[in-house]
C-alpha cells in the first residue's frame, strides 16, 4: 500500500487512543466512581487498524440518545486528505468514517481476574466517527461510537468478557505473526470474512499523541445504554503497509471496494501500550 493519502492517519490516531490529553483532563488511571465493570489490558503485541468509508444505512445500529454518525463531508472539514478524496468521488460524501482494528494481547484482566491463558488473545473492534452529548462520567474526548467487537469463539471466560463489553460477539478470528514484522489477520462475520496481510517495520517510536490520556466510547445497538472510558499510556508506533480485503456481501466488502480507497487509507500499527477501562451507563443507576 502506498501512503499517498497520509503516511500516518491523524484521524485514525485519534480513534485508536492517541487522543491529545489537555492539562484539565484526567491522567491515565483516573476513572469516575462506581463503574459496572473494570478491565486492564497490557502486553499488547499488535494493534493494527484501518480507516474506511461505509454506508451508514447498512450498519443500521441504534445509537445512544442524541448521537449521530458524522458524514465524511463533515469529518473532511478538518482533514484535507479526506476532503481530496471526496472532491474526486463526491458520491461518498454522506458515507460514515469507520475504523476496523485487530489486536493481539497477552494480558486482559476483568474485575481483577485474568481471562487469557498462555497464548495471546486476538480481538477486533469497529468504531466510527460520531458526536453526541457528554455524560458526567466520561473522560477525555468522546468522538467515536463502537459498532462492533469480536473475541475468539470458544473463549473460556465469555461471561466475564460480556460483563465488561456487552457488545462482544464470539467468532473465528485470527491475529497471527507469521514472520518478524509480518502479520495475518482474519475475521469471520455472518455475511463476510475480512482478511489482511500486514508488514510492519521492526523499529518503533513513541506515538505522537499526548500520553497518558483518556477517551470515552459509547456503544450501540442493544448496548446503546452503555459507554466505556479508557485511560491509556505507552503507545508505540511502527511504519506499516497492509493489503485488506473482504469476501462476501457485508459492509467491509463494500467499503474495501470503494475505488481508490486502498491507496487512500494507511494501515496503522501500534503496540506496547497499557490501558484500564470502566463500563458505565448513560441512565442513572
N, C-alpha and C positions, 0 to 999 in steps of 0.2 A: 504494500500500500504506500502511496506517496503521501506527503504531508502538505499538499497544495492548499488545503482548507486552513489548517493551522498545525504547527508542529505539536503543540500541546493545547488541547481544547480548554479554554478558560471556563466555558460553561460546564464542561464535564468535571473539571477540578472542583468547582463549587458543588456540583451534585454529589460527588464522591468524597465528601467530607474534608475538602480543603477549603472550607469556608473561613474567611477572614474573621478573627475574633477581635472586637473592639475593646477598648480599655474598660468599658462599662459592662461587658458581658462576662458571665461566669467562666472560670477556667475549667480545664478538664477535671473531671471528678465531681463537679457540682451538679446536683440534681435537686428538683423540687421534692418536698417531703411526700412520703407515703405512696410510692409507685405500686402498681398492681403486681409487677414482677420486675426483676432486675437481671441483667446478664453482663458478663465480662468476656471480651474477645481478645485473644493475643496469639502469638505465633502465626501471624499472617504470612504465609509463603507467597501468596499472589492475590491481588485484586485486579481483575482485568475487565475493563469497561469499554463500552462502545455507544456513542450517541446515534440517534436515528430520528427520522420523521415518520409519524404514523397517523392514520386517520382516526380521530378520536371517536367517531361513530362506531368503529369496530371494537373499541375497548369496552364500551357500554358498562362502565363501572360507576356505581353510586359514590359520589364524593361527600366529604363532610359538609354540613350545612354552611353555605356561604363561600365554598371553594369552587374554583373553575380551573380547567386546564388552560394554560396560556397558548394561544395560537403562535405558530412560528413567526408570523409577521410582527408580533409584539416582542418576542424574545430577540428578534433581529434588530430592534431599536438600539440595543446595547451590544450587538455582536455584528461587526462589519462583515465578517466572513459569511455568516449565515445570511445576512442581507444580500450578499453577492449571489448565493445560490438561488434565493427567491427572485432576484431580478432575472435570472436565466430561466427559472421554472416557477412562474407566479401561481400556477395551479396548486402548489403545495403551501401557499401562504397561510391557510387555515388548518393545516396539519398541526398536531401536537409535537412537542420535542421530548423524546424519551431517552433513557439511558438503561442499557442492559449490562449487568455486572455479574461476573463469576468470581468466586473466592475459593481458596484452599486455606483452611485454618487448622492449627494444631491444638488450640485450646478454646473451649467455649463452655463457660460455666453459667448455669441458670439458677438463680436464687441460691447461690453458694455451692451447687453441686455440678460436677463435670458431666457433659453429655457426649464427649468424644473419647473414643478408645485410643489405641496406639497409633492408628493411621489418621492422617489429616482428613477433615470432612470437607466435601465440596458443597458449596452453597451458591445460589443465584438469586438476584433480586432485580426488579424492574421499577424504575422511578420515572416520573415525568414532571416537567416544569408546571407550576401551579401558583395560585395566590388565593389567600383567604384570611379570615380573622385569626388573630393570635389568641391562644389560651394562656392564662397566667402561669401555668406550669411549664410552658415552652421555654427553651433556652436557645441562644444563637438564632440563626436565620431559620425561617420556615418557608422555603421556596419550592419544595418538591413534595409530591404525594407518592406513596407506594401503591403500585398497581398489581404487583405480584411478588411472591417469594417462594423458593423451592429448595427442598432438602432431600437427601437420599432416601429412596424407597427402602423400607425396612429399618429405618433408624430406630435404635433401641429405645431412645427416650423421646419418642414423638409427642407424648402427652406434655412433657415439660417444655419442649420447643413450642408447641401451640400455646402454652401459657404466656410465653414472652413474645411470641409472634403469631397472633391468631390468624393471620393470612397464610400461614405455612401450608404448602402442599408437598406431598412426598412422591417423587418421580425418579426415573432413571436420569442421573446427572453425573457428569464426569468433568473433573478439572485435574489434568494429569501432566506432569512434566516428563516428556519423553526423552529429553536430552538437555544438557545445560542451556538454559535460556529458551528452550522450545517447549511449548505447551499445547495440549489438545483439549478442546472444550466441547461438551455436548450436553444438550438439554432436551429431553423428550416431553413434549406437551401433547394434549389430546389431538390437536389438529395440525401439528407441525413438529419438526425436530430442528433445533438450532445447532450448528456446529461452527467451530472456528479453529484455525491454526495460527498460533501467535509466536512470534520470535521477539524476545526481549534482550536488551543489552545486559552484559554481565556487570557493568558498573552502575551504581545507583547514587542519587544525590537527594538531599532533603527536599521535600515538596515545597513549592513557593508559597502556598497558603499559610497564613498565620497559625501557629500552633503553640500551645494547646488551644483547642477550640471546642465549639459545641454547635449542634444543629438539631432541629426538630422536624420529624417527617410524619404527617398524618397518613392514616391508612384509608382504604377504600372498600367498596363492595359491602359484604356483610360485616366487615370490621371497621366501617367508617366512623364508629363511635370512639375509636382509639387513635392515639398517636404515640410515637416513640421519640425520646430525647436521647441523643448520642453526645457523649463527651469523649474526645479523642486526642491522641498525640502520637508523634513518632513516624508519620508517613514519610516514606522514601519513594522516589520515582525512578523508573528506568525508561529509556527510549524503547519503543516497541512498534512493530508492524504486525498487522493481522489480516487474515482472509476470513470473512464472515459470510455465512450463507444459512438459508433455512429452506427445507423441503416440506411441502405441504401447502395448505391454504389458509394459514394463520396470519396474524398481524406482522410477525417478524419476516415472514416470507415476502409479504408485500412491501415492508419497509426496506429490506435489502434489495428490492427490485426497483427502487426509485432511481431513475437514470442519473449516473454520475455520483451517486452517494458513496460508493466505495472509495473514491479518491477525495471525498469531502470530509469525512469524519475519521479522526485519528483514533487508534487504539491506545487506551490509557492503561499503564501498568504501574501499580503501587504495591508496596509490601512493608513489612516490619512494624506496622502500627499496632497500637492497642486502643481499645475503646470500652467504655462501660455504657450501658443503656438502661433506661427506665421506661416502662409502659404505663400510660396514663389514659384516662377517659376525658372526653370533652364535656360530658354531662356531669353535674355534681354527684359526688359519691353518696 
